[in-house]
């Protein structure tokens, strides 16, 4: 698994930003961006959230919780998940059961 610093650098480069450009967006010095990318310094969670906003990725991706850079960036998907979160436990179980069956079906079709 890639480190926080490597993922940060990859995201920055994908956005075609220099360390200096990202630092200006973050109101900091380019040297701190370099330290983050070399894993010499760990940013606070508030800084990570600000980085993800500028780099259009997620905290989960940068922190290694997922390998998908844009997971849950789709507003329609987020709305659906937020709606499901408000349902009763039983309703959630029914929806997830049906969803799991559909996902399994699609995966089998793609073999």
Backbone as JSON, one array per atom type, in Angstrom:
{
  "sequence": "XXXXXXXXXXXXXXXXXXXXXXXXXXXXXXXXXXXXXXXXXXXXXXXXXXXXXXXXXXXXXXXXXXXXXXXXXXXXXXXXXXXXXXXXXXXXXXXXXXXXXXXXXXXXXXX",
  "N": [[0.84, -1.18, 0.0], [0.49, 2.22, -0.79], [2.1, 5.05, 0.72], [0.87, 7.85, 2.71], [2.18, 10.17, 1.84], [3.04, 9.47, -0.78], [0.6, 9.05, -2.06], [-0.48, 11.6, -1.8], [1.33, 13.09, -3.38], [0.9, 11.84, -5.88], [-1.8, 12.55, -6.34], [-1.57, 15.34, -6.4], [0.11, 15.68, -8.63], [-1.55, 14.58, -10.58], [-3.45, 16.55, -10.76], [-1.95, 18.36, -11.97], [-0.44, 20.22, -10.52], [2.16, 22.13, -9.03], [4.33, 21.73, -6.16], [4.6, 24.21, -5.02], [2.38, 25.61, -6.08], [0.24, 24.15, -4.95], [0.82, 24.66, -2.28], [0.32, 27.42, -2.17], [-2.46, 27.42, -2.56], [-3.15, 26.25, -0.2], [-2.35, 28.07, 1.63], [0.25, 27.97, 2.74], [3.74, 27.05, 3.01], [5.79, 25.84, 0.33], [7.67, 24.01, 1.18], [6.56, 22.59, 3.29], [4.66, 21.06, 2.01], [6.33, 19.4, 0.55], [7.51, 18.03, 2.71], [5.28, 16.66, 3.69], [4.84, 14.99, 1.47], [7.14, 13.45, 1.49], [6.7, 12.02, 3.7], [7.72, 12.98, 6.08], [6.52, 14.68, 7.83], [3.41, 14.62, 9.44], [0.24, 15.72, 8.52], [-2.4, 17.6, 10.17], [-5.79, 16.48, 10.73], [-7.55, 18.41, 9.83], [-6.0, 19.75, 7.94], [-5.61, 17.67, 6.12], [-8.25, 17.34, 5.22], [-8.6, 19.78, 3.92], [-6.65, 19.52, 1.94], [-7.76, 17.4, 0.46], [-9.98, 18.62, -0.6], [-8.88, 20.52, -2.38], [-7.55, 18.79, -4.07], [-9.44, 17.15, -5.06], [-10.16, 14.58, -4.03], [-10.53, 11.98, -1.55], [-10.54, 11.86, 2.06], [-10.36, 9.29, 3.05], [-9.02, 7.97, 0.94], [-6.45, 9.23, 0.89], [-5.59, 8.54, 3.44], [-5.34, 5.84, 3.28], [-7.51, 4.15, 3.57], [-9.0, 3.33, 1.45], [-8.49, 2.35, -1.95], [-9.51, 3.74, -3.98], [-9.59, 6.78, -5.55], [-11.69, 8.63, -5.91], [-13.84, 7.74, -4.48], [-17.1, 7.85, -3.31], [-17.49, 10.49, -4.1], [-19.46, 11.12, -5.77], [-22.3, 12.96, -5.91], [-24.98, 12.06, -6.16], [-24.83, 9.39, -5.38], [-23.96, 9.69, -2.75], [-26.19, 10.99, -1.66], [-28.09, 8.96, -1.82], [-26.94, 7.08, -0.05], [-26.99, 8.55, 2.31], [-29.76, 8.79, 2.61], [-30.46, 6.09, 3.03], [-29.18, 5.7, 5.46], [-30.9, 6.89, 7.25], [-32.99, 5.16, 7.58], [-34.81, 2.5, 9.27], [-33.28, -0.2, 11.13], [-34.14, -2.69, 10.17], [-35.21, -1.98, 7.65], [-32.87, -1.08, 6.41], [-31.42, -3.48, 6.31], [-32.99, -4.98, 4.5], [-32.75, -3.44, 2.15], [-29.96, -3.53, 1.74], [-29.61, -6.28, 1.43], [-30.98, -6.71, -1.0], [-29.46, -5.04, -2.65], [-26.91, -6.23, -2.44], [-27.47, -8.64, -3.75], [-27.98, -7.71, -6.35], [-25.48, -6.59, -7.01], [-23.87, -8.87, -6.93], [-24.99, -10.28, -9.06], [-24.37, -8.61, -11.24], [-21.58, -8.73, -11.17], [-21.2, -11.44, -11.75], [-22.21, -11.51, -14.35], [-20.25, -10.08, -15.61], [-18.11, -11.75, -15.8]],
  "CA": [[0.0, 0.0, 0.0], [1.24, 3.46, -0.87], [2.06, 5.91, 1.9], [0.14, 9.11, 2.59], [2.97, 11.09, 1.02], [3.01, 9.08, -2.2], [-0.75, 9.31, -2.57], [-0.6, 13.05, -1.92], [2.1, 13.5, -4.56], [0.2, 11.35, -7.07], [-2.99, 13.38, -6.53], [-1.11, 16.68, -6.78], [0.58, 15.6, -10.01], [-2.71, 14.33, -11.44], [-4.09, 17.85, -10.94], [-0.94, 19.19, -12.64], [-0.04, 21.29, -9.61], [3.48, 22.02, -8.41], [4.25, 21.84, -4.71], [4.42, 25.63, -4.74], [0.99, 25.96, -6.4], [-0.61, 23.57, -3.91], [1.1, 25.4, -1.05], [-0.4, 28.7, -2.24], [-3.87, 27.12, -2.33], [-3.28, 25.86, 1.2], [-1.83, 29.16, 2.45], [1.41, 27.47, 3.48], [4.98, 27.07, 2.26], [5.98, 24.62, -0.47], [8.51, 23.04, 1.89], [5.72, 21.72, 4.11], [4.07, 20.09, 1.08], [7.41, 18.43, 0.33], [7.65, 17.19, 3.91], [4.14, 15.74, 3.68], [5.03, 14.0, 0.41], [8.24, 12.56, 1.89], [6.27, 11.4, 4.96], [8.53, 13.49, 7.19], [5.59, 15.36, 8.72], [2.02, 14.21, 9.26], [-0.65, 16.87, 8.68], [-3.58, 17.41, 11.01], [-6.96, 16.05, 9.96], [-8.09, 19.59, 9.15], [-5.17, 19.98, 6.76], [-5.93, 16.6, 5.17], [-9.55, 17.66, 4.63], [-8.38, 20.9, 2.99], [-5.93, 18.96, 0.8], [-8.67, 16.61, -0.37], [-10.84, 19.56, -1.31], [-8.12, 21.08, -3.5], [-7.09, 17.72, -4.97], [-10.63, 16.42, -5.49], [-10.09, 13.18, -3.62], [-11.17, 11.79, -0.26], [-9.68, 11.61, 3.21], [-10.16, 7.84, 3.09], [-7.99, 7.59, -0.03], [-5.13, 9.68, 1.34], [-5.2, 7.85, 4.67], [-5.16, 4.43, 3.01], [-8.7, 3.35, 3.85], [-9.49, 2.84, 0.17], [-7.59, 2.58, -3.08], [-10.26, 4.51, -4.97], [-9.38, 8.21, -5.31], [-12.92, 9.43, -5.94], [-14.92, 7.01, -3.83], [-18.13, 8.64, -2.65], [-17.5, 11.88, -4.52], [-20.65, 11.27, -6.58], [-23.35, 13.49, -5.03], [-26.19, 11.22, -6.21], [-24.57, 8.2, -4.57], [-23.94, 10.14, -1.36], [-27.58, 11.24, -1.25], [-28.73, 7.65, -1.6], [-26.4, 6.49, 1.17], [-27.53, 9.33, 3.43], [-31.16, 8.39, 2.77], [-30.48, 4.75, 3.63], [-28.73, 5.83, 6.85], [-32.01, 7.35, 8.09], [-33.99, 4.11, 7.68], [-34.7, 1.6, 10.42], [-32.32, -1.29, 10.95], [-34.77, -3.7, 9.32], [-35.28, -1.44, 6.29], [-31.5, -1.1, 5.88], [-31.07, -4.87, 6.0], [-33.69, -5.36, 3.27], [-32.14, -2.73, 1.02], [-28.61, -4.06, 1.53], [-29.76, -7.63, 0.89], [-31.32, -6.57, -2.43], [-28.31, -4.44, -3.31], [-25.87, -7.27, -2.53], [-27.88, -9.58, -4.8], [-27.77, -7.05, -7.65], [-24.03, -6.48, -7.23], [-23.38, -10.22, -7.24], [-25.48, -10.59, -10.4], [-23.57, -7.82, -12.21], [-20.22, -9.29, -11.18], [-21.25, -12.72, -12.46], [-22.4, -11.19, -15.77], [-19.01, -9.52, -16.15], [-17.04, -12.77, -15.87]],
  "C": [[0.89, 1.25, 0.0], [1.08, 4.28, 0.4], [1.2, 7.14, 1.64], [0.88, 10.04, 1.63], [2.93, 10.76, -0.46], [1.64, 9.35, -2.79], [-0.97, 10.81, -2.75], [0.11, 13.54, -3.17], [1.39, 13.07, -5.84], [-1.04, 12.21, -7.38], [-2.6, 14.79, -7.0], [-0.67, 16.68, -8.24], [-0.56, 15.35, -10.99], [-3.47, 15.63, -11.72], [-3.16, 18.85, -11.63], [-0.58, 20.43, -11.81], [1.39, 21.06, -9.13], [3.29, 22.07, -6.89], [3.97, 23.29, -4.32], [2.97, 26.07, -4.99], [0.03, 25.41, -5.34], [-0.42, 24.31, -2.59], [0.36, 26.73, -1.03], [-1.89, 28.49, -1.99], [-4.13, 26.83, -0.85], [-2.84, 26.96, 2.16], [-0.69, 28.69, 3.36], [2.63, 27.57, 2.57], [5.16, 25.76, 1.5], [6.82, 23.58, 0.26], [7.68, 22.1, 2.75], [5.02, 20.68, 3.23], [5.09, 19.0, 0.78], [7.59, 17.49, 1.51], [6.5, 16.21, 4.03], [4.39, 14.62, 2.68], [6.17, 13.03, 0.72], [7.93, 11.83, 3.2], [7.15, 11.77, 6.14], [7.66, 14.14, 8.26], [4.19, 14.86, 8.4], [1.11, 15.42, 9.48], [-1.79, 16.55, 9.64], [-4.75, 16.99, 10.12], [-7.58, 17.23, 9.24], [-7.31, 19.91, 7.89], [-5.46, 18.92, 5.7], [-7.26, 16.89, 4.48], [-9.41, 18.79, 3.6], [-7.64, 20.41, 1.75], [-6.88, 18.2, -0.13], [-9.61, 17.5, -1.17], [-10.13, 20.12, -2.54], [-7.73, 20.02, -4.53], [-8.23, 16.85, -5.47], [-10.5, 14.92, -5.25], [-10.76, 13.07, -2.26], [-10.13, 11.58, 0.84], [-9.35, 10.12, 3.28], [-9.08, 7.38, 2.13], [-6.61, 7.98, 0.48], [-4.65, 8.94, 2.58], [-5.1, 6.33, 4.49], [-6.36, 3.55, 3.32], [-9.3, 2.76, 2.59], [-8.45, 3.12, -0.9], [-8.25, 3.42, -4.16], [-10.17, 6.0, -4.64], [-10.68, 8.99, -5.17], [-14.11, 8.72, -5.32], [-15.82, 7.97, -3.07], [-18.04, 10.14, -2.96], [-18.74, 12.17, -5.37], [-21.81, 11.73, -5.7], [-24.62, 12.65, -5.03], [-26.02, 9.98, -5.34], [-24.56, 8.57, -3.08], [-25.35, 10.39, -0.84], [-28.28, 9.93, -0.95], [-28.25, 7.03, -0.29], [-26.9, 7.23, 2.41], [-29.0, 8.99, 3.69], [-31.25, 7.04, 3.48], [-30.11, 4.83, 5.12], [-29.86, 6.26, 7.78], [-33.07, 6.27, 8.31], [-33.79, 3.26, 8.93], [-33.71, 0.48, 10.1], [-32.87, -2.35, 9.99], [-34.84, -3.23, 7.86], [-33.89, -1.45, 5.63], [-31.1, -2.52, 5.47], [-31.73, -5.34, 4.71], [-33.04, -4.72, 2.04], [-30.76, -3.31, 0.72], [-28.65, -5.49, 0.99], [-30.04, -7.57, -0.61], [-30.12, -6.01, -3.21], [-27.18, -5.45, -3.49], [-26.2, -8.27, -3.63], [-27.65, -8.99, -6.18], [-26.29, -6.94, -7.98], [-23.46, -7.83, -7.63], [-23.78, -10.61, -8.66], [-24.64, -9.87, -11.46], [-22.16, -8.39, -12.31], [-20.18, -10.62, -11.95], [-21.42, -12.5, -13.96], [-21.11, -10.7, -16.41], [-17.87, -10.52, -16.23], [-16.78, -13.24, -17.25]]
}
